[in-house]
């Protein structure tokens, strides 16, 4: 075969092979999707996960790692509750500071005392608070265990839904009494809760008039009759797209405004329910909400729990 003839045959072979080569390189299991004419022959790399904001607790996926690397002292403690045979198990984290610290009671979601809630507690200790998160499912799990004894998140949800308000409030009051009596505590205290815990934080502020403040993360508001008894200031932080919860905010605001009780609320554009735990969702809206809400949380806690004797 002459050289020109060999060249023609080679070019023809390449033209036959080229389509199958492009398909092989471009194959990523999504054959039915239009990737566009200018798509690269190799699969696009997944977008990089944004670095964790050190001013926020980690999202749910990174909470355990943060706990394992935290320099602060955290431990499980048994809190006695009047009228209960078994103590309340709680996770407490101590701040690194020279003077005594205010107490923040962290009230868990409907999922129980998870690694994420423990991570929130650690972050609050980083900010200078003696932070404690009671497991309100203590003694209700298999063999008298709490959240840690349950096989699934669904089991935690079912158990939380069986809790009676009186027993929850008694457990929170005991947690506050135990924490404020610690040598490292300055006697001032506040609460912060999330979802079910947010509603419970609001209710705790009603039940404990001597509480210095309460924060509600995307929790529903109490009824108007209960709000008549509210004394401490409340900060409410909500996702704009959390319609079920947001619907309860304005009625509560009107009642408390009429009573001249402080109820500061913030609604975050595009954010959904649980935005602080799910910071990586909703195309950046949850993270933006978390950053703004996180800053307001620390400002509120520092202002309301400041040692007035200084």
N, C-alpha and C positions, 0 to 999 in steps of 0.2 A: 504494500500500500504506500502510495506516495505521501510526502509530508502534507500537502494541502488536503488530501483526502482524509488523512488521520485527524487533522485539525477540525474538519467539518463533523466527523463522527463524534469526536470528543465533546464539541459544543452541543451537539444534539443530545448526548447522554446527560450532560449537566443540566440541560433544560428540562429533561424528564425527571431527574432526581430532585431538583430544587424545591418543588412544591411539597414533597413528602418530608424533606429536611426541615422546612419551615414549620410544618405541622408538628413534627416531633419536638422541635425546640420550644414551640409555643404551647404545648399541651400542659394544662394545669388542672384538669378535672372540671373545667367550666366551659365545655365546648359550646353550650347553648348561649353563652354571653357574648355580646359584641365588645371586643377589646379595642376596636378602632384600628384604622389602617396604619397608623404610625406606632403601634405597640411594639415594644422591644421583643426580640425573639425569645428571651428568657423571662421567667416569671418575675414580676415585680416584687421587690423585698417588702415585707410588712413594715408599716410605719413604726418608727421607734416609739417606745413607751416614754411619755414625758417623765423627767426626773421628779421624784417626790418633793413636794414643797415642805421644807423643814418646819415651817410655821403651822402646819396642819398635822393632825393624826394621819397615819397611812390609810389608804383605802382598804377595803376588805381583803384583797389579795395579798397586800404587803404587810398586814398587821402582825402576823406571827414573827416574821423576820425582824421587825422593829423591836418587838418585845425581847427577842433573844439577844439583841445587841445593845439594849438600853443600858446606860451606865447607872441608872437610878435603882434604888432598892425597892423592889416590889415583892409582896408576899400575900399568901392567903391567910386570913385570920378568921377566928370564930367569934361572932358577935352575939352576946346573949340577948334574947328577946323576952321580955316579961310575958308569962303565960304560955310560953312554948317550951316543950321538952327538949327539942333539938336546937342547937345554935344556928344562926344565920352565917353562911359562908360568904366572905367578902374578899375582894382583891383590893389591896391598898398600896399606893405608891407614894414614897416620901420625896419631897423636893430637896434639892441641894442648895441650902441657904443657911445663913448664920442665925437669923432670928426666927421666931415662931411664925407659922403659916396659917392662913385661913383654910377652912375645910370646904371641899366641893364634893357633894354626893352625886355620883354618876348613875343614872337610872337607865337600865338596859332596854333594848327594843323587845318586841314580842318574841324574838329568837333566843332570849335568855342571855346569860353572861358568856359572851363569845370572845374570841381573841380580839375581834375588832373593838369591842367595848373596853377590854383591858388595855388596848392600844390607846384609846381615847383617854383613859385614866392616866396612862404614862405621860401622854402629851401635856395634860393639865399639870402634872407634877413638874414637868420640864419648865412650865411657865411660872412655877413658884407656889403651887397649891398642894396641900395635903389632900390627895384625891382618893376616893374610896368608892368602889362599885359593888354593891351587894348583889348576891345571886338570889333573886326573889323566888327561885324554884328550889331553894335549899330544902332537902328532906322530902321532896315530892317525887323524885326519880326512883328508879330501881334500887332496892337495898338501902333506901334512905339517902340516896345521892341527890345531886342537883343537876344543873345543865350538863355538866361533864359526863353524867351517867346515861344520858339519853342517846339513842341510836341515830336520831335524825333531827333536822330542823323542824319538820312537821310535828314531831312529838313535843318539842319545846313550845310551839305555837298552841297546840291543844292544851298543854298544862297552864300556860299563861292565861288562857281564856277561862280557866276555872278559878283563878285567884279572886278572892273577895277583897273589896276596897279596904275594909277595916284591917285585915291582916297585912295588906301591903303597907298601909300607912303606919301600922305598928312596927313593921320591920324597918321602914325608912327612919322613923323616929329613934329606934334603937341604934341604927347605924350612925345617925347624927350625934347621939349622946356618946357613943363609944369614941367616935373620931375626935369630937371637940374636947374630950377629956384626956387625949394623948398629950404627953409632955411637949411634943413638937407643934401643937396647935395653939392658935391665939384666941380661940373662942368664937370667932365669927364663921359664918357658914352660908353656903348657897347650894342650889341643886341645878343639875342640867340633865335633861332626858331626851330620848330620841324615839320618834314614832309613838308606840304605846307608852314608852318611857317619857316622851314629851308631854303627853296628856297627864301622866302620873306626876310629873314634875309640877305641872300647874295645880293639880289637886293637892300636892304636898305643900305648896305655898299657902293654900287655903287652910289646910289642917295645922300648919306651923306658923303662926303669926310672928314668931321671933326669928324666923329665917330671914337672912339679909337680902335674899334675892333668888329668883328662879328663872331658868332659861328653858324654853320650849322649842325643840327642833321638830318641825313638821308633826306636831301632835294636835289633836282636836281640843277645843276649848270647853270648859265646864259650862253647865247651864246657868241661866241668869240668877237663879236663887242661890246657887253655890257661890257665885261671884260676889254676892253681897257681903260675904265674910272675908274676902281677900284683903290682906294687909301688905305683904311684901311687894316690891316692884317686880315686874315680869318682863322678860325680853322674849319675843316670839319671832322665829326665823322660819320662813316658808318658801317652798318652790312654787313658782307661778302656775305650773301645770298640775299641781296637786289639788284638784278641784274639791274633792271630798273634804279635805282638811281646811282649805282656804275658806270654804263656805261658813265655817264656824268662827272665823276671826272677827269679822266686822260686827256681828251681834255682840260679841264679848267686848269689843272696843267701845261700843256705844254705852254698854252698862257701866264699864269702868270709868269712862269719861264723865258720866253723870255723877259718879261717886268721887271723882277727882283722884282716882287711883292710877299710878303710873303703869301703863301697858304699852311698851315700845315694840312696834312690829315692822318687819322688813319682808318684802316679797321679791324674790329673785327671778328675773326674766329667763324663761326657757328652762328653768330647773324643775326637776320632778321630785317625787317623794323619795326620801332616803338619800339626798344628794351628797351628804358628807361621807357616807359609806361607799357610794358609787361615784366617786369623783371622775372616773374615766368614761362616763357615759354622757349621752345627750350632746355630743359634738362640742364639748367645752363649756356648756352652760352649767353643768353640775360643779365643775372645778371652779369656775368664776364665782358661783354662789358660795362654795365652800370657803374660798379665800376671803370674801367679804364678810360672811357670817363668822368665820373663825376670828377675824380681827375684832368684830363687835363683841364676840363672846368674851375674849380676854379683857377688853376695855370695861365691859359691864361687871365682870367678876372682880376686877381690881378696884373699881370705883365703889361697889356695894360692900365689899368685904374689907375695905381699908381699916386698919386699926385706928380708930378715932382718937385714941389716947396719945398718939404721936403728933 
